[in-house]
Amino acid sequence: MLGFFRRIINSKAGLVITFLTLGVIAIAFAAGDVTGLASGSGGMTKTTVARVGRVAIGEAQLKQRVGDQLNQLRQENPTVDMPAFVAGGGVEGVLDQLLTGIALEQFGQDQGMAVSRALVGSELQGIPALQGPSGKFDQKIYERVLQQRRMTDAQVQGEIAQQAMARFLLAPTIGAAQMPASFSLPYASLLLERRSGQIALLPAAAMPTGPAPTDAELQAFYKNNAARYTVPERRVIRYARVTPDSLKAQIQPSEAEIAAAYNKDRAKYAAKEKRTITQVVVLDQKAAEALAAKVKGGAPIADAARAAGLEPRTINTVEKSAYAAQTSPAAADAVFGAAKGATVGPAKGAVGFVVARVDAVEQVAAKSLAEAREEIAKALTQQKTVAALGAVHDKLDDAIANNANFAELVGDNKLTAQSTPALTATGLNPDDPASKPDPALAEIIKAAFAAEEGDAPVMVQTAPDGSFALVALDRIVHAAPRPLAQVREAVVKDVQADRARKAARAAAAAALAKVQKGTPLAQALNEAGAKGAKIQPIGAVRGQLASNPRGVDPALAMLFSLPGGGARMLEAPGGAGWLIVKLDTIVAGDAASMPPLLASTRRDLGRLVGREYAEQFTNAVKAEVKVTRNAAELARIKADLSGKDASNQ
C-alpha cells in the first residue's frame, strides 16, 4: 500500500498528473478553504509549514488539502486510512503540489501572464457536479455547495485560475520533447536483450523457529510491528431510509382516485377493434393503382411489392386511431372499413399512397372499472411513489440547505433513524468477526467515508426504485492497534515466523557469499545448510518485464540489474523465505531491422523527456520565487495526522 501512495503522489509524473488531469471539482469542492493560502511579506514563522514567495501555507490549510487528497484516493481504494497515507509520503506529496501550484501562478503573474474571467467562468460552468438535470450549469447547486463547504465564489475562482495558469506554463513544456531517431536505437535494442540464469528459493517454513517466545520478546515485537495489529479507521454512521414501503400510507390510491382515472381514460377501456395489416407505400399514384390491381387480381401483396422494387411492411394489432396517426385518416377509414382478407387502396397517406391488405381482425371487449382496477391501481401507485419520494427528497434538501441537523431532519419528516456499529470502509465490523458487509449499506458507507466530522447530512440513492437514505457521520474511530492481550496468539505465531525468516536469510546470505566466490549455486546451498531449497531456471527478454499486468516480477527485475555472472538475494513474496538470483548468460538485442519498435521507443522516450522538462522547469520556478519549508512543523503535523499525539478512542 505504501508503494501505491509513493507512485501516485511522489512520482516524477505526479506533478504533470496533478495539473493536467486532476479535475477542478476534486480540488475546489473537497476542502473548506479552497486556496489554503495566506498572503504576507513576513518570513517563516513557527507555525508556517512552507512559504512560496509572498504566500505562506499554515497547518490548517495543509491538513485540509491532505484530507481532500485522501478522500480522492478513497474513491479508488476505500480501505485507505490517514496513517497509511502519511507513512506513504502523502503529506509531502500534497505539500509539494500546493507549493508547485502557487509557485507557477506567481511566476506566470511575474511574467505578465493572466487568466481571464471569461476562461474561469467557462471552466466553472463545465464542472459536471455543478450541472443540473438539463446538463447546464445550475446556480442553485453551486450556491448550495458553497454554503455546505463554507466557501466563497472568489475562493473557487481563484483555485480555477491557478490551475489554468499551471496548464498555460506546463502544457508547452511537456509537448516540447524532440527525440532524434538515432537516439532510440540503443534503447530499443536493450528491450530485445535476453538473459537467463538460476533462481533458488530458501523457504522460511523449513527453518527452525526455536523455543516459545518470552513475554519480553512478545512485547518488543508487538511494539515494533504495531501496524500488523492495527484496526483500520472506522466510522459510526447515522442514517434514515426513505423507501416506497416507508411511504406506503401516502402512495396507496383511493377508490375515488381509481374511479377518476378510469373515467378520465374511459376510451382506453372501451370496446375496440384491432387489426393486423400488411401495407405498401408507393410514391406515385399510377404505380400504386397498378400494384393494387395486381393484388386484387390474386397476386400476393409481398410478391407484387418486391416485383415493383418495394418492400411490404406488416403492422400488428393496431387500433384505428394509431394507424391513422401513422398513415392518414383516409387510409385508416379504408382499412378499418374493409373485411378480413380484403385489399384496399390506393389511399392517400401521409407520404405517397397506401395499398394494404387486412390480415386479421381482433375484437377487444370493453373493460369495466372492476376489471381495470388492478391495472389502474398499479399505475397510480407508481406515479404517487415517484411524487412522494421526490417531495420528501426536496423537503430534506431544502432543510439541509438551511443548516438543519440530522435529528431535526428525522424528526420533522417522521423518519426512522438507525445507527451502525463502528464500520470500516469495506463495511466490516472488526469487533464482530462473524459479521459480513451488508450490500444494502454500501452507498451509505461510501457517503460517510467521504464526509468529515461536522459536515452536513447528505442524501444518497440506495435502490433503482428511487429509494434513498439520509446519511450523517456520527463519529470517527481512528485507526489503533488492538491490545496485546487480544492478539497474543497471533503475535506468538508472528514471532516464530520472523525467527524462521531470519534463519532463512542467514542461510541465504551464507550461500550467496559462496556463489559470489565461484561456488556453484547447488553446492553453495548445501554447504550453507539451506534446508528445503529449490533451484529453477529463470530467463526472459527485457521487453517482457513491463508486459505483466500485475507488475514487474521482482526476481526478473533483479536478473536484469545484475552484471554478467553476478548473484544477489531478495525476500520472497509474502515473507515466504529468501531468493537467490544468479545471472548466467546475456544475449544482446539488435532493433536495427525493426522500424515499429524503433518508432514506439522514440515516442516513449519523447514522453519521458517531456515529463523531465516539466519537472526541471517547475524546480527552476520554485527556485526563482524562493520556496522554503519548515521541516520541524511538517514533522509535527505528520505525527498529529497519524494519531501519534491524539487519542484513538
GUKOL-336746 format. One record per residue (C-alpha): x negated, y negated, z negated; residue number from 1. Coordinates in Angstrom, 3 decimals. Example, Ala and Ser with C-alpha at 12.3 -4.5 7.8 and 13.67 -1.06 7.14 Angstrom:
# residues 2
-12.300; 4.500; -7.800; 1
-13.670; 1.060; -7.140; 2
# end
This chain:
# residues 649
0.000; 0.000; 0.000; 1
-2.824; -2.422; -0.759; 2
-4.211; -1.851; 2.705; 3
-0.802; -2.790; 4.113; 4
-0.951; -6.211; 2.449; 5
-4.534; -6.833; 3.454; 6
-3.801; -6.006; 7.083; 7
-0.715; -8.200; 7.219; 8
-1.946; -11.198; 5.258; 9
-5.732; -11.268; 5.416; 10
-6.413; -10.012; 8.932; 11
-8.175; -12.245; 11.433; 12
-4.956; -12.368; 13.399; 13
-2.922; -13.291; 10.323; 14
-3.327; -16.976; 10.991; 15
-2.044; -16.628; 14.534; 16
0.867; -14.454; 13.419; 17
1.807; -16.995; 10.778; 18
2.200; -19.920; 13.140; 19
3.239; -18.281; 16.401; 20
5.636; -15.524; 15.364; 21
6.854; -16.348; 11.844; 22
10.457; -17.591; 12.130; 23
11.176; -21.068; 10.844; 24
14.113; -19.848; 8.809; 25
11.948; -17.398; 6.856; 26
9.853; -20.262; 5.535; 27
12.397; -23.028; 5.452; 28
15.152; -21.312; 3.508; 29
13.474; -18.865; 1.162; 30
11.769; -21.459; -1.007; 31
13.246; -24.053; -3.296; 32
10.618; -26.618; -2.352; 33
10.056; -26.249; 1.365; 34
6.888; -28.223; 1.768; 35
5.340; -27.198; -1.542; 36
3.082; -30.220; -1.383; 37
2.269; -33.333; -3.356; 38
0.516; -36.300; -1.849; 39
-2.090; -38.300; -3.686; 40
-5.562; -39.653; -3.438; 41
-6.966; -38.186; -6.631; 42
-9.408; -35.330; -6.895; 43
-8.902; -31.760; -8.106; 44
-7.124; -31.593; -11.458; 45
-6.996; -28.729; -13.923; 46
-3.546; -27.641; -12.703; 47
-4.238; -28.149; -8.998; 48
-4.677; -24.870; -7.129; 49
-6.127; -26.454; -3.998; 50
-6.390; -29.726; -2.138; 51
-6.253; -30.410; 1.601; 52
-7.476; -33.923; 2.305; 53
-4.837; -36.188; 0.782; 54
-2.429; -33.377; -0.229; 55
-2.561; -31.305; -3.431; 56
-0.971; -27.872; -3.976; 57
0.200; -27.072; -7.509; 58
1.171; -23.936; -9.389; 59
4.927; -24.235; -8.821; 60
4.521; -24.721; -5.092; 61
2.207; -21.741; -4.673; 62
4.403; -19.455; -6.769; 63
7.447; -20.467; -4.773; 64
5.755; -19.661; -1.475; 65
4.413; -16.347; -2.842; 66
7.977; -15.384; -3.748; 67
9.057; -16.315; -0.227; 68
6.394; -14.109; 1.364; 69
7.217; -11.215; -0.953; 70
10.894; -11.421; -0.006; 71
9.933; -11.242; 3.665; 72
7.810; -8.153; 3.088; 73
10.657; -6.540; 1.171; 74
12.747; -6.658; 4.343; 75
10.347; -4.059; 5.776; 76
9.405; -2.266; 2.552; 77
11.938; -2.626; -0.300; 78
9.576; -0.919; -2.796; 79
7.046; -3.760; -2.692; 80
6.663; -5.474; -6.068; 81
4.749; -8.524; -7.239; 82
1.816; -6.724; -8.972; 83
1.054; -4.736; -5.809; 84
1.389; -7.858; -3.688; 85
-1.081; -9.722; -5.907; 86
-3.511; -6.785; -6.054; 87
-3.442; -6.526; -2.261; 88
-4.691; -10.091; -1.813; 89
-1.251; -11.518; -1.107; 90
-1.675; -14.680; -3.176; 91
-4.929; -15.590; -1.444; 92
-3.317; -14.928; 1.926; 93
-0.319; -17.152; 1.159; 94
-2.576; -19.927; -0.151; 95
-4.685; -19.742; 2.994; 96
-1.562; -20.000; 5.145; 97
-0.493; -23.083; 3.202; 98
-3.916; -24.685; 3.475; 99
-4.164; -23.915; 7.174; 100
-0.751; -25.366; 7.965; 101
-1.400; -28.594; 6.072; 102
-4.915; -28.943; 7.492; 103
-3.686; -28.506; 11.069; 104
-0.913; -31.036; 10.505; 105
-3.306; -33.628; 9.071; 106
-5.857; -33.030; 11.816; 107
-3.235; -33.436; 14.536; 108
-1.952; -36.658; 12.997; 109
-5.509; -37.992; 12.715; 110
-5.929; -37.366; 16.457; 111
-2.829; -39.402; 17.235; 112
-0.509; -36.415; 17.812; 113
3.104; -36.480; 16.668; 114
6.137; -34.200; 16.630; 115
9.260; -35.910; 17.927; 116
12.526; -35.905; 16.000; 117
14.189; -34.503; 19.119; 118
11.942; -31.418; 19.029; 119
12.560; -30.929; 15.312; 120
16.302; -31.176; 15.887; 121
16.111; -28.668; 18.733; 122
14.165; -26.190; 16.583; 123
16.631; -26.643; 13.709; 124
19.661; -26.021; 15.912; 125
18.024; -22.870; 17.294; 126
17.787; -21.160; 13.886; 127
20.178; -18.146; 14.087; 128
21.083; -18.256; 10.376; 129
22.484; -21.763; 10.818; 130
24.748; -20.908; 13.740; 131
28.466; -20.415; 13.298; 132
30.818; -17.941; 14.993; 133
30.613; -19.934; 18.231; 134
26.855; -19.391; 18.391; 135
26.174; -23.102; 17.916; 136
24.570; -24.987; 15.036; 137
27.055; -25.356; 12.155; 138
26.510; -28.431; 9.972; 139
28.602; -26.979; 7.131; 140
26.477; -23.842; 6.961; 141
23.332; -25.988; 6.983; 142
24.591; -28.192; 4.150; 143
25.645; -25.150; 2.127; 144
22.178; -23.597; 2.479; 145
20.534; -26.870; 1.453; 146
22.734; -27.017; -1.624; 147
22.146; -23.400; -2.587; 148
18.365; -23.738; -2.210; 149
18.185; -27.185; -3.822; 150
16.529; -28.671; -0.750; 151
16.814; -31.824; 1.304; 152
17.153; -32.246; 5.038; 153
13.884; -34.189; 5.067; 154
12.014; -31.257; 3.486; 155
13.312; -28.812; 6.084; 156
12.500; -31.127; 8.973; 157
9.015; -31.713; 7.554; 158
8.350; -27.976; 7.499; 159
9.566; -27.569; 11.073; 160
7.361; -30.457; 12.197; 161
4.344; -28.841; 10.520; 162
4.946; -25.569; 12.354; 163
5.361; -27.384; 15.652; 164
2.051; -29.211; 15.142; 165
0.339; -25.876; 14.442; 166
1.726; -24.469; 17.697; 167
0.520; -27.528; 19.633; 168
-3.027; -27.029; 18.353; 169
-3.312; -23.233; 18.309; 170
-1.492; -22.101; 21.446; 171
-4.020; -23.648; 23.894; 172
-6.893; -22.316; 21.787; 173
-5.582; -18.754; 21.858; 174
-4.927; -18.901; 25.583; 175
-8.369; -20.277; 26.387; 176
-10.156; -16.909; 26.380; 177
-12.242; -16.286; 29.527; 178
-13.955; -12.900; 29.796; 179
-16.283; -12.039; 32.741; 180
-15.689; -8.642; 34.315; 181
-19.312; -7.568; 33.824; 182
-18.982; -8.142; 30.080; 183
-16.267; -5.469; 29.762; 184
-18.243; -2.566; 31.335; 185
-20.278; -1.551; 28.252; 186
-17.176; -1.773; 26.041; 187
-15.067; 0.254; 28.479; 188
-17.849; 2.858; 28.758; 189
-18.004; 3.018; 24.982; 190
-14.363; 4.162; 24.961; 191
-15.395; 7.213; 27.038; 192
-18.189; 8.249; 24.684; 193
-17.723; 11.815; 23.399; 194
-19.036; 13.031; 20.052; 195
-18.979; 16.421; 18.369; 196
-20.120; 17.797; 15.065; 197
-19.026; 19.657; 11.943; 198
-16.795; 18.821; 9.008; 199
-16.765; 20.606; 5.664; 200
-14.067; 20.347; 3.001; 201
-15.049; 20.893; -0.617; 202
-11.655; 21.432; -2.320; 203
-11.258; 19.989; -5.798; 204
-8.860; 22.814; -6.659; 205
-11.758; 25.288; -6.533; 206
-13.754; 23.369; -9.154; 207
-13.613; 23.919; -12.940; 208
-11.542; 21.471; -14.999; 209
-13.262; 22.072; -18.363; 210
-11.656; 22.157; -21.830; 211
-8.423; 20.423; -22.788; 212
-8.909; 16.635; -22.809; 213
-9.171; 14.867; -26.165; 214
-6.859; 12.077; -27.296; 215
-9.642; 9.560; -26.699; 216
-10.066; 10.789; -23.109; 217
-6.337; 10.570; -22.515; 218
-6.156; 7.042; -23.912; 219
-9.081; 5.859; -21.796; 220
-7.791; 7.472; -18.624; 221
-4.287; 6.120; -19.205; 222
-5.631; 2.595; -19.734; 223
-7.841; 2.684; -16.641; 224
-5.101; 4.159; -14.437; 225
-2.027; 2.399; -15.786; 226
-0.734; 1.760; -12.258; 227
-0.128; 5.502; -11.808; 228
2.372; 5.488; -14.659; 229
3.961; 2.143; -13.893; 230
7.680; 1.936; -13.257; 231
8.231; -0.477; -10.338; 232
10.195; -3.659; -10.696; 233
13.863; -3.028; -11.368; 234
16.913; -5.228; -11.320; 235
20.195; -5.192; -13.197; 236
22.964; -6.227; -10.821; 237
26.473; -7.505; -11.426; 238
28.936; -7.071; -8.611; 239
32.630; -7.017; -7.801; 240
34.052; -5.219; -4.795; 241
36.817; -6.643; -2.617; 242
38.377; -3.844; -0.569; 243
41.714; -3.145; 1.120; 244
42.574; -0.861; -1.808; 245
41.939; -3.672; -4.293; 246
44.384; -5.853; -2.331; 247
46.998; -3.139; -1.823; 248
49.763; -5.124; -3.517; 249
49.185; -8.044; -1.121; 250
48.862; -6.120; 2.115; 251
51.892; -3.806; 1.931; 252
54.513; -5.155; 4.358; 253
58.031; -5.571; 3.023; 254
61.114; -4.128; 4.686; 255
62.093; -7.646; 5.722; 256
58.711; -8.193; 7.416; 257
59.005; -4.878; 9.246; 258
62.521; -5.741; 10.431; 259
61.399; -9.196; 11.552; 260
58.517; -7.701; 13.530; 261
60.910; -5.210; 15.140; 262
63.333; -7.937; 16.169; 263
60.529; -10.130; 17.477; 264
59.258; -7.330; 19.726; 265
62.640; -5.741; 20.418; 266
61.820; -5.498; 24.122; 267
58.827; -3.347; 23.242; 268
61.093; -0.759; 21.610; 269
63.946; -0.905; 24.165; 270
64.551; 1.893; 26.651; 271
62.235; 1.585; 29.607; 272
61.127; 3.289; 32.750; 273
57.510; 4.055; 33.630; 274
56.227; 5.149; 36.998; 275
53.075; 6.693; 38.397; 276
52.231; 5.058; 41.725; 277
49.676; 5.606; 44.485; 278
49.146; 2.408; 46.437; 279
47.004; 0.930; 49.179; 280
46.377; -2.809; 49.573; 281
45.981; -3.944; 53.188; 282
44.946; -7.496; 54.044; 283
46.598; -7.589; 57.471; 284
50.407; -7.262; 57.689; 285
50.439; -5.383; 61.024; 286
47.845; -2.908; 59.745; 287
49.981; -2.452; 56.616; 288
53.068; -1.761; 58.743; 289
51.128; 0.801; 60.784; 290
49.910; 2.525; 57.610; 291
53.440; 2.586; 56.126; 292
54.785; 4.107; 59.315; 293
52.243; 6.950; 59.214; 294
53.029; 7.738; 55.564; 295
56.775; 7.589; 56.114; 296
56.248; 9.863; 59.106; 297
54.820; 12.553; 56.789; 298
51.093; 11.794; 56.573; 299
49.672; 11.931; 53.027; 300
49.053; 8.366; 51.828; 301
45.460; 9.125; 50.787; 302
44.571; 10.611; 54.193; 303
46.242; 7.785; 56.089; 304
44.451; 5.178; 53.976; 305
41.000; 6.731; 54.416; 306
41.569; 7.102; 58.158; 307
42.060; 3.333; 58.221; 308
38.881; 2.791; 56.185; 309
40.780; 2.031; 52.969; 310
40.777; 3.638; 49.522; 311
44.044; 4.503; 47.719; 312
44.483; 3.750; 44.014; 313
46.650; 5.643; 41.520; 314
48.280; 3.697; 38.659; 315
49.546; 5.957; 35.882; 316
52.715; 5.444; 33.791; 317
53.058; 1.729; 34.300; 318
56.076; -0.415; 33.379; 319
57.676; -2.725; 35.916; 320
56.513; -5.930; 34.202; 321
52.921; -4.718; 34.030; 322
52.999; -3.601; 37.660; 323
54.434; -6.946; 38.743; 324
51.572; -8.713; 36.970; 325
49.063; -6.577; 38.896; 326
50.719; -6.986; 42.302; 327
53.783; -9.220; 42.713; 328
57.447; -9.292; 41.637; 329
58.476; -8.353; 45.195; 330
56.249; -5.263; 45.209; 331
57.500; -4.289; 41.723; 332
61.143; -4.635; 42.799; 333
60.494; -2.421; 45.845; 334
58.567; 0.290; 43.961; 335
60.894; 0.442; 40.948; 336
63.938; 0.389; 43.198; 337
62.842; 3.488; 45.142; 338
63.408; 7.145; 44.302; 339
60.687; 9.564; 43.238; 340
58.586; 10.611; 46.265; 341
59.643; 7.617; 48.344; 342
57.209; 5.422; 50.243; 343
57.790; 1.664; 50.093; 344
56.245; -1.302; 51.811; 345
54.601; -3.111; 53.080; 346
55.492; -5.619; 50.340; 347
53.730; -8.920; 49.829; 348
51.238; -8.545; 46.965; 349
49.042; -10.960; 45.064; 350
46.404; -10.255; 47.713; 351
47.450; -8.800; 51.073; 352
50.276; -6.268; 51.488; 353
51.110; -3.231; 49.360; 354
52.050; 0.198; 50.699; 355
52.972; 2.519; 47.827; 356
54.344; 5.964; 47.075; 357
56.312; 6.752; 43.889; 358
54.641; 9.868; 42.447; 359
56.550; 10.217; 39.181; 360
59.337; 8.553; 37.197; 361
59.448; 8.733; 33.375; 362
62.369; 7.529; 31.288; 363
61.306; 6.360; 27.817; 364
64.106; 6.319; 25.259; 365
64.635; 3.299; 23.041; 366
63.176; 3.344; 19.517; 367
65.339; 2.436; 16.570; 368
63.962; 0.454; 13.645; 369
63.677; 3.651; 11.638; 370
61.741; 5.358; 14.441; 371
59.384; 2.403; 14.931; 372
58.950; 1.691; 11.232; 373
55.700; 3.629; 10.691; 374
54.033; 2.105; 13.744; 375
55.067; -1.424; 12.757; 376
54.071; -0.950; 9.117; 377
50.609; 0.219; 10.135; 378
50.046; -2.758; 12.438; 379
51.317; -5.245; 9.842; 380
49.123; -3.663; 7.158; 381
46.051; -4.127; 9.343; 382
46.958; -7.747; 10.054; 383
47.632; -8.529; 6.405; 384
44.429; -6.750; 5.325; 385
42.294; -8.938; 7.568; 386
44.114; -12.060; 6.401; 387
43.899; -11.147; 2.702; 388
40.207; -10.243; 2.823; 389
39.491; -13.465; 4.712; 390
41.429; -15.551; 2.213; 391
39.556; -14.107; -0.775; 392
36.239; -14.477; 1.031; 393
36.931; -18.120; 1.887; 394
38.082; -18.907; -1.650; 395
34.927; -17.341; -3.123; 396
32.751; -19.105; -0.565; 397
34.197; -22.500; -1.459; 398
33.798; -21.810; -5.181; 399
30.166; -20.729; -4.731; 400
29.511; -23.963; -2.841; 401
30.947; -25.794; -5.878; 402
28.445; -24.021; -8.184; 403
30.864; -21.547; -9.792; 404
29.075; -18.743; -11.642; 405
29.747; -15.013; -11.380; 406
32.046; -14.828; -14.396; 407
34.146; -17.738; -13.131; 408
34.400; -16.252; -9.661; 409
35.503; -12.888; -11.015; 410
37.998; -14.385; -13.462; 411
39.567; -16.883; -11.091; 412
40.056; -14.258; -8.388; 413
41.117; -11.409; -10.701; 414
38.262; -9.165; -9.544; 415
36.831; -6.186; -11.418; 416
33.222; -6.794; -12.421; 417
30.748; -3.921; -12.526; 418
27.122; -3.686; -13.558; 419
24.319; -1.331; -12.565; 420
21.560; 0.044; -14.751; 421
18.072; -1.260; -14.005; 422
17.546; -0.004; -10.434; 423
14.523; -0.048; -8.151; 424
14.721; -1.494; -4.647; 425
15.494; 2.004; -3.327; 426
18.442; 2.381; -5.704; 427
16.780; 4.811; -8.118; 428
17.220; 4.682; -11.883; 429
13.833; 5.736; -13.314; 430
15.412; 6.227; -16.749; 431
17.648; 8.974; -15.314; 432
15.528; 11.422; -13.252; 433
18.658; 13.326; -12.181; 434
20.278; 10.263; -10.611; 435
20.243; 9.630; -6.886; 436
20.629; 6.403; -4.905; 437
24.258; 5.527; -4.189; 438
24.636; 4.704; -0.462; 439
27.634; 2.520; -1.310; 440
25.323; 0.196; -3.263; 441
22.701; -0.160; -0.519; 442
23.736; -3.637; 0.696; 443
24.412; -4.806; -2.862; 444
20.916; -3.773; -3.993; 445
19.341; -5.341; -0.922; 446
21.038; -8.661; -1.703; 447
19.983; -8.526; -5.354; 448
16.328; -7.910; -4.475; 449
16.416; -10.879; -2.091; 450
17.565; -13.137; -4.933; 451
15.694; -14.853; -7.729; 452
16.883; -15.387; -11.288; 453
19.195; -18.382; -11.375; 454
20.316; -18.066; -7.751; 455
23.998; -18.458; -6.941; 456
26.057; -15.310; -6.308; 457
26.263; -14.109; -2.713; 458
28.723; -12.040; -0.701; 459
27.692; -9.048; 1.412; 460
29.746; -6.807; 3.667; 461
29.862; -3.236; 2.403; 462
32.010; -1.394; 4.957; 463
33.220; -1.738; 8.574; 464
36.821; -2.252; 7.382; 465
35.910; -5.731; 6.134; 466
35.234; -4.746; 2.535; 467
32.658; -6.930; 0.823; 468
31.123; -7.439; -2.581; 469
30.324; -10.454; -4.712; 470
26.756; -9.929; -5.956; 471
24.777; -11.652; -8.707; 472
21.336; -10.858; -10.107; 473
21.709; -10.281; -13.856; 474
18.055; -9.845; -14.832; 475
14.711; -8.602; -13.603; 476
12.851; -5.833; -15.424; 477
9.262; -6.378; -14.410; 478
7.001; -3.507; -13.464; 479
5.339; -1.920; -16.506; 480
3.623; 1.387; -17.341; 481
5.555; 3.955; -19.354; 482
4.239; 4.602; -22.893; 483
1.559; 7.279; -23.063; 484
3.796; 9.459; -25.227; 485
6.323; 9.702; -22.401; 486
3.788; 10.625; -19.733; 487
1.261; 12.575; -21.816; 488
1.746; 15.819; -19.889; 489
1.196; 14.052; -16.563; 490
-1.910; 12.291; -17.917; 491
-3.379; 15.627; -19.066; 492
-2.945; 17.055; -15.554; 493
-4.418; 13.917; -14.007; 494
-7.469; 14.040; -16.291; 495
-8.108; 17.650; -15.332; 496
-7.617; 16.871; -11.645; 497
-10.030; 13.951; -11.980; 498
-12.657; 16.229; -13.511; 499
-12.226; 18.641; -10.606; 500
-12.592; 15.824; -8.077; 501
-15.751; 14.599; -9.784; 502
-17.191; 18.117; -9.767; 503
-16.374; 18.436; -6.066; 504
-18.007; 15.066; -5.436; 505
-21.167; 16.093; -7.257; 506
-21.364; 19.296; -5.217; 507
-20.727; 17.365; -2.000; 508
-23.429; 14.819; -2.862; 509
-25.928; 17.600; -3.551; 510
-25.088; 19.351; -0.284; 511
-25.270; 16.072; 1.659; 512
-28.732; 15.342; 0.328; 513
-29.922; 18.713; 1.624; 514
-28.243; 18.196; 5.034; 515
-29.923; 14.811; 5.394; 516
-33.286; 16.557; 4.859; 517
-32.590; 19.000; 7.696; 518
-30.888; 21.909; 5.951; 519
-28.045; 23.463; 8.000; 520
-24.638; 22.487; 6.639; 521
-23.525; 26.017; 5.670; 522
-26.793; 26.704; 3.840; 523
-26.659; 23.349; 2.046; 524
-23.145; 24.010; 0.784; 525
-24.117; 27.430; -0.506; 526
-27.218; 26.112; -2.294; 527
-25.198; 23.252; -3.857; 528
-22.679; 25.685; -5.340; 529
-19.763; 24.233; -3.373; 530
-17.058; 26.774; -4.141; 531
-14.348; 27.354; -1.543; 532
-15.971; 25.048; 1.041; 533
-14.818; 25.499; 4.639; 534
-16.587; 24.314; 7.793; 535
-14.805; 23.425; 11.032; 536
-15.914; 21.849; 14.321; 537
-14.894; 18.242; 14.933; 538
-15.026; 16.168; 18.099; 539
-13.263; 13.524; 20.144; 540
-13.607; 10.758; 22.711; 541
-13.912; 7.311; 21.134; 542
-10.888; 6.010; 23.007; 543
-8.712; 8.617; 21.241; 544
-9.284; 7.039; 17.839; 545
-6.615; 4.379; 18.325; 546
-4.094; 6.688; 20.036; 547
-2.857; 8.357; 16.835; 548
0.451; 6.675; 15.853; 549
-0.263; 7.496; 12.196; 550
-3.562; 5.618; 12.279; 551
-7.199; 6.476; 12.836; 552
-8.346; 9.757; 11.277; 553
-10.956; 8.713; 8.657; 554
-13.167; 11.724; 9.454; 555
-13.208; 10.903; 13.177; 556
-13.854; 7.244; 12.407; 557
-16.866; 8.292; 10.341; 558
-18.072; 10.620; 13.105; 559
-18.240; 7.640; 15.466; 560
-20.065; 5.478; 12.913; 561
-22.947; 7.925; 12.331; 562
-26.350; 7.811; 14.035; 563
-27.393; 10.869; 16.021; 564
-27.877; 13.862; 13.704; 565
-26.568; 11.878; 10.721; 566
-24.188; 13.033; 7.999; 567
-22.037; 11.313; 5.407; 568
-19.359; 12.185; 2.855; 569
-15.916; 10.757; 2.122; 570
-12.996; 11.638; -0.093; 571
-10.352; 13.907; 1.425; 572
-6.811; 12.538; 1.808; 573
-4.667; 12.742; -1.317; 574
-7.667; 13.349; -3.560; 575
-7.796; 16.988; -2.399; 576
-11.589; 17.056; -2.547; 577
-14.533; 15.715; -0.549; 578
-15.511; 15.923; 3.086; 579
-18.965; 16.062; 4.652; 580
-19.066; 14.932; 8.276; 581
-22.147; 15.802; 10.349; 582
-22.766; 14.463; 13.866; 583
-24.448; 16.896; 16.268; 584
-24.086; 15.537; 19.823; 585
-23.360; 12.247; 21.615; 586
-22.411; 12.145; 25.313; 587
-22.368; 8.602; 26.687; 588
-19.441; 7.446; 28.838; 589
-19.504; 5.570; 32.154; 590
-16.473; 3.465; 33.145; 591
-18.043; 2.017; 36.327; 592
-15.741; 4.079; 38.554; 593
-12.567; 3.392; 36.518; 594
-11.180; -0.043; 37.517; 595
-7.920; 0.296; 35.494; 596
-9.885; 0.949; 32.293; 597
-12.200; -1.965; 33.030; 598
-9.232; -4.274; 33.614; 599
-7.397; -3.272; 30.419; 600
-10.593; -3.568; 28.380; 601
-11.164; -7.045; 29.793; 602
-7.636; -8.084; 28.790; 603
-8.021; -6.683; 25.277; 604
-11.359; -8.406; 24.793; 605
-9.834; -11.645; 26.043; 606
-7.089; -11.463; 23.414; 607
-9.617; -10.774; 20.664; 608
-11.764; -13.677; 21.779; 609
-8.699; -15.929; 21.799; 610
-7.928; -14.992; 18.201; 611
-11.535; -15.573; 17.251; 612
-11.391; -19.020; 18.879; 613
-8.259; -19.815; 16.870; 614
-9.875; -18.699; 13.617; 615
-13.041; -20.675; 14.257; 616
-11.002; -23.714; 15.276; 617
-8.948; -23.637; 12.069; 618
-12.105; -23.156; 9.976; 619
-13.571; -26.245; 11.641; 620
-10.341; -28.170; 10.998; 621
-10.423; -27.226; 7.305; 622
-13.998; -28.409; 7.053; 623
-13.076; -31.671; 8.789; 624
-10.159; -32.518; 6.475; 625
-12.024; -31.184; 3.402; 626
-10.223; -28.190; 1.860; 627
-11.109; -27.306; -1.756; 628
-9.846; -24.525; -4.046; 629
-9.669; -24.217; -7.848; 630
-10.813; -20.622; -8.412; 631
-10.054; -20.635; -12.152; 632
-6.489; -21.880; -11.679; 633
-5.898; -19.388; -8.863; 634
-7.074; -16.509; -11.086; 635
-4.747; -17.651; -13.880; 636
-1.759; -17.807; -11.523; 637
-2.516; -14.338; -10.156; 638
-2.649; -12.928; -13.688; 639
0.638; -14.623; -14.538; 640
2.338; -13.296; -11.397; 641
1.046; -9.793; -12.137; 642
2.694; -9.935; -15.542; 643
-0.573; -9.629; -17.494; 644
0.286; -12.597; -19.666; 645
4.026; -12.060; -19.884; 646
6.364; -9.523; -21.410; 647
7.651; -6.861; -19.102; 648
10.642; -6.087; -21.202; 649
# end
